[in-house]
């Protein structure tokens, strides 16, 4: 699947793909040289974190929401230590509220309201174009089967490595979450956990911020009951 997407990407260079009323722009020739390869390791200097729609009014309806927030915070704290840029979106914040107060997003590069489900809105695309060294996106938030899935598919189409942090994603039902993970993996996204991602970004215990990262992961990640979805995955 990855090679089919890569061929299509090169064939469509310089052409705008139309998604309803939204245009998904292909990337520049410079960006094409950074296209994903299967098994490629993530590098902090070439990564960005996307925090998707973790907003207050979703709290009562999303499965495992407190655990998802806890694991999301681990990622955000690590991003701050490792200088990984963070992009935050909020789905219709006028009606659904802002990002939950317990999440520290003070260091995010951009925070955008949106009505489109995907995070790949014009403001985010502009940011990515301006930061063309980025080739990998660490993606987490809600809902797995809607905004996360559509963001992952759009980013994959644009040629990015997409790492979906499964213990920092959820939906209103475990069924939707499980099949969203399956769909994204089939499309070429990497499924990972918050601890695996944090240590992957560090690269080794010789990293100057490793002791600070150890404090973040000293307590195991909050349980989002993912083991129940293993038969599906």
Secondary structure, 3 states (H helix, E strand, C coil): CHHHHHHHHHHCCCCEEEECCEEEECCCHHHHCCCCCCCCCCCHHHEEEEEECCEHHHCCCCCCHHHHHHHHHHHHHHHHHHCCEEEEEEECHHHHCCECCCCCCCCCCEEEEECCCCCCCHHHHHHHHHCCCCCEEEEEEECHHHHHHHHHHHHHHCCCEEEEEEEEEECCCHHHHHHHHHHHHHHCCEEECHHHHHHHHHCCCCCCCHHHHHHHHCCCCCCCCHHHHCCCC
